Amino acid sequence: MPERTAEVGETRPLVIGLRLLVASLLLLAFAHFHGRALIELLLPLFHWEIGWLDDRYRILALGVIQSGADSVVRLDVSLQRIVVVGGQVIFPDPRGQAYVTTLTGHVLQPAILFATLLAAWPVTAWRVYAMRIAVGLPLLLALLMADVPCVLLGELWAIFAERYAPQEFFILLAWKDFLQGGGRLALGLVAGVATIVVAQRLTLR
């Protein structure tokens, strides 16, 4: 009976709220000091995905740089194939280059929310944490892969769309706007909750 009481106490809203607050503060501090290094580890994957999703661009550079007071992921490209937008044909020009950026803070937002939920949500056994890591890491990677490369490509495509086809619908631009309009946080929340539920069920088998 005492053990049961302890488990129920851990799931009280106030306790959960405090755990979430402490976990989020610790993870924010970690992201502040090590977030750039973590993103740089993923750059080769982002580079590969961008080339796989759209081979019309030649990737000249992809990296994390300081832009004023902000740390950003910057993509530099040139056009290497013909692009047709809104009936207009754009030919590659070796002199032409473009670059787009996204804030590293935005990249880390869903990861921080995701990790906060996994770390702070109460468990009845420590092995549940191990299962959360096993289930959560691939899901978090998939989340980041669906975010950063698509946002950067969306920003590039927006350059063409705004000039040649401002009224047309492009799914890449819709996805980019969804992510930047709060969608990445929603996905981080959904992914975190899904990981907690799946890990709990797998552990109880």
Backbone torsions as a table, in degrees:
resi	resn	phi	psi	omega
1	MET	NA	-44.7	178.1
2	PRO	-58.8	-38.8	-179.1
3	GLU	-64.2	-39.8	178.2
4	ARG	-62.3	-40.5	178.9
5	THR	-62.2	-39.5	179.7
6	ALA	-63.8	-40.4	-179.2
7	GLU	-66.3	-41.0	179.2
8	VAL	-64.2	-39.7	178.9
9	GLY	-60.4	-35.9	-178.5
10	GLU	-66.1	-23.2	-176.3
11	THR	-97.0	8.5	176.2
12	ARG	-64.8	142.7	-176.6
13	PRO	-54.2	-40.0	-178.5
14	LEU	-65.3	-43.0	179.5
15	VAL	-63.9	-44.8	179.1
16	ILE	-62.2	-41.8	179.4
17	GLY	-61.6	-41.8	178.5
18	LEU	-65.9	-41.2	178.4
19	ARG	-63.1	-42.5	178.1
20	LEU	-63.3	-40.0	179.5
21	LEU	-64.0	-48.4	-179.4
22	VAL	-63.5	-45.1	-179.6
23	ALA	-62.4	-41.8	-178.9
24	SER	-66.3	-39.5	178.7
25	LEU	-64.7	-42.8	179.1
26	LEU	-64.6	-42.3	-179.1
27	LEU	-70.5	-34.5	175.5
28	LEU	-64.1	-40.5	177.7
29	ALA	-65.0	-42.3	178.5
30	PHE	-62.3	-43.8	-179.7
31	ALA	-64.6	-35.0	-179.7
32	HIS	-62.5	-41.2	-175.8
33	PHE	-90.8	-27.7	-172.9
34	HIS	-125.8	1.2	-177.4
35	GLY	-61.7	-40.7	-179.5
36	ARG	-61.8	-43.1	-180.0
37	ALA	-63.6	-38.1	179.3
38	LEU	-66.1	-41.7	178.5
39	ILE	-65.1	-40.2	-179.8
40	GLU	-62.7	-30.9	175.8
41	LEU	-64.0	-29.6	-177.0
42	LEU	-90.4	-8.8	-176.3
43	LEU	-56.6	-40.9	177.3
44	PRO	-59.7	-37.4	176.8
45	LEU	-67.4	-42.2	177.3
46	PHE	-62.5	-41.5	179.2
47	HIS	-59.8	-47.6	179.9
48	TRP	-62.3	-44.4	-176.4
49	GLU	-66.0	-41.0	178.7
50	ILE	-60.0	-45.0	178.5
51	GLY	-65.2	-34.8	179.8
52	TRP	-72.6	-39.2	-178.6
53	LEU	-71.9	-36.5	-176.1
54	ASP	-150.0	102.8	-177.3
55	ASP	-90.1	12.1	176.7
56	ARG	-77.2	-14.0	180.0
57	TYR	-105.5	144.1	169.0
58	ARG	-99.2	119.3	-177.8
59	ILE	-78.6	116.1	180.0
60	LEU	-90.4	-35.3	179.7
61	ALA	-161.7	145.8	174.2
62	LEU	-146.6	117.7	-176.1
63	GLY	-164.8	175.1	176.3
64	VAL	-101.8	123.4	-177.5
65	ILE	-130.9	166.8	174.7
66	GLN	-97.7	123.9	178.6
67	SER	-120.2	96.1	-173.5
68	GLY	66.1	-124.0	179.1
69	ALA	-89.7	-3.2	-174.4
70	ASP	-107.0	145.8	170.4
71	SER	-98.1	127.8	-174.3
72	VAL	-133.0	154.5	167.2
73	VAL	-91.2	122.5	-176.0
74	ARG	-116.8	134.8	177.1
75	LEU	-118.4	123.2	175.6
76	ASP	-109.6	131.2	-178.1
77	VAL	-140.1	164.6	165.3
78	SER	-131.9	160.9	-178.1
79	LEU	-86.0	130.0	179.6
80	GLN	-117.8	-3.1	177.2
81	ARG	-140.2	159.0	177.9
82	ILE	-63.7	139.1	177.2
83	VAL	-121.7	133.8	177.2
84	VAL	-114.1	120.3	-179.4
85	VAL	-134.4	123.3	177.1
86	GLY	56.3	35.0	-179.4
87	GLY	81.9	-4.1	179.0
88	GLN	-95.7	137.4	179.3
89	VAL	-103.2	122.4	179.2
90	ILE	-109.6	121.7	-178.5
91	PHE	-94.2	147.0	177.8
92	PRO	-62.8	142.1	176.2
93	ASP	-131.2	115.5	-177.1
94	PRO	-59.7	-18.4	179.1
95	ARG	-85.4	-16.9	-175.2
96	GLY	-86.4	133.0	176.9
97	GLN	-138.1	155.1	176.8
98	ALA	-142.3	154.3	174.5
99	TYR	-140.7	150.4	177.6
100	VAL	-136.7	159.1	-178.3
101	THR	-138.7	160.8	169.1
102	THR	-143.9	142.2	-175.8
103	LEU	-67.2	136.4	177.4
104	THR	-63.7	-30.7	177.4
105	GLY	-61.4	-38.1	177.3
106	HIS	-67.7	-37.3	178.9
107	VAL	-61.9	-39.1	-174.1
108	LEU	-84.5	-15.4	-176.9
109	GLN	-54.3	-54.4	-179.1
110	PRO	-65.8	-32.3	178.7
111	ALA	-65.9	-40.4	179.3
112	ILE	-66.3	-44.8	178.4
113	LEU	-62.3	-44.6	179.4
114	PHE	-59.0	-51.0	-177.9
115	ALA	-67.4	-33.4	178.0
116	THR	-61.9	-45.7	179.1
117	LEU	-61.9	-44.5	-177.8
118	LEU	-66.1	-37.5	-176.4
119	ALA	-78.4	-35.0	-170.0
120	ALA	-96.5	-23.8	-176.9
121	TRP	-68.2	130.7	-173.1
122	PRO	-60.4	149.7	175.9
123	VAL	-129.2	159.0	177.5
124	THR	-97.0	-10.5	179.0
125	ALA	-153.7	144.7	-176.1
126	TRP	-64.7	-25.6	-179.2
127	ARG	-66.2	-18.7	176.9
128	VAL	-65.2	-36.7	177.3
129	TYR	-61.0	-42.3	178.3
130	ALA	-62.2	-40.0	178.9
131	MET	-67.7	-36.9	177.5
132	ARG	-61.4	-40.8	178.9
133	ILE	-64.9	-44.3	-178.4
134	ALA	-63.2	-39.8	179.8
135	VAL	-80.2	-37.5	-170.6
136	GLY	-77.3	-36.2	-176.0
137	LEU	-60.6	-47.5	177.2
138	PRO	-62.7	-36.3	-180.0
139	LEU	-68.2	-39.5	177.8
140	LEU	-65.6	-40.7	177.9
141	LEU	-61.9	-43.4	178.4
142	ALA	-62.1	-37.9	178.8
143	LEU	-62.6	-45.4	179.9
144	LEU	-67.9	-36.4	179.1
145	MET	-68.4	-29.5	177.2
146	ALA	-81.6	-6.5	-175.5
147	ASP	-104.6	-73.4	-168.2
148	VAL	-59.3	-54.7	-179.4
149	PRO	-60.7	-38.0	-178.7
150	CYS	-69.1	-37.7	177.8
151	VAL	-65.5	-44.5	179.9
152	LEU	-64.2	-44.9	177.3
153	LEU	-65.3	-36.3	178.0
154	GLY	-63.8	-39.0	177.7
155	GLU	-65.5	-37.6	177.0
156	LEU	-65.5	-45.7	-177.7
157	TRP	-66.9	-29.7	179.0
158	ALA	-60.9	-30.5	178.8
159	ILE	-60.9	-44.9	179.0
160	PHE	-72.3	-45.3	-174.8
161	ALA	-62.5	-42.5	-177.9
162	GLU	-66.7	-28.2	-177.5
163	ARG	-89.9	-40.4	-171.4
164	TYR	-109.1	-21.8	-177.3
165	ALA	-149.8	62.4	-174.7
166	PRO	-66.1	-20.8	-177.4
167	GLN	-95.5	-9.6	-177.1
168	GLU	-80.6	153.7	177.4
169	PHE	-95.6	131.0	176.2
170	PHE	-127.2	125.5	-175.1
171	ILE	-63.3	-33.1	178.7
172	LEU	-63.8	-40.3	178.2
173	LEU	-69.5	-36.7	177.8
174	ALA	-64.2	-40.9	178.7
175	TRP	-66.0	-42.4	178.3
176	LYS	-61.0	-45.9	-179.5
177	ASP	-64.8	-37.0	177.2
178	PHE	-62.4	-46.9	-179.7
179	LEU	-63.0	-45.1	-176.6
180	GLN	-76.8	-14.8	178.9
181	GLY	-94.8	17.9	179.8
182	GLY	112.2	-6.3	-178.2
183	GLY	-64.5	-34.3	-178.8
184	ARG	-66.3	-34.9	176.7
185	LEU	-69.7	-40.0	177.4
186	ALA	-61.8	-42.3	178.8
187	LEU	-66.1	-38.3	176.7
188	GLY	-62.1	-40.7	178.5
189	LEU	-65.8	-48.1	-179.6
190	VAL	-61.9	-43.5	-179.9
191	ALA	-64.0	-39.3	178.7
192	GLY	-64.5	-46.6	179.5
193	VAL	-63.5	-42.2	179.7
194	ALA	-62.5	-39.8	179.1
195	THR	-64.6	-42.4	179.5
196	ILE	-61.3	-45.4	-178.7
197	VAL	-66.2	-47.2	-178.3
198	VAL	-64.4	-44.3	-179.8
199	ALA	-61.8	-39.9	179.6
200	GLN	-64.2	-43.1	-178.6
201	ARG	-69.0	-38.7	179.4
202	LEU	-67.7	-35.4	-179.4
203	THR	-70.3	-31.7	-177.2
204	LEU	-81.9	-7.5	-179.9
205	ARG	-67.9	NA	NA
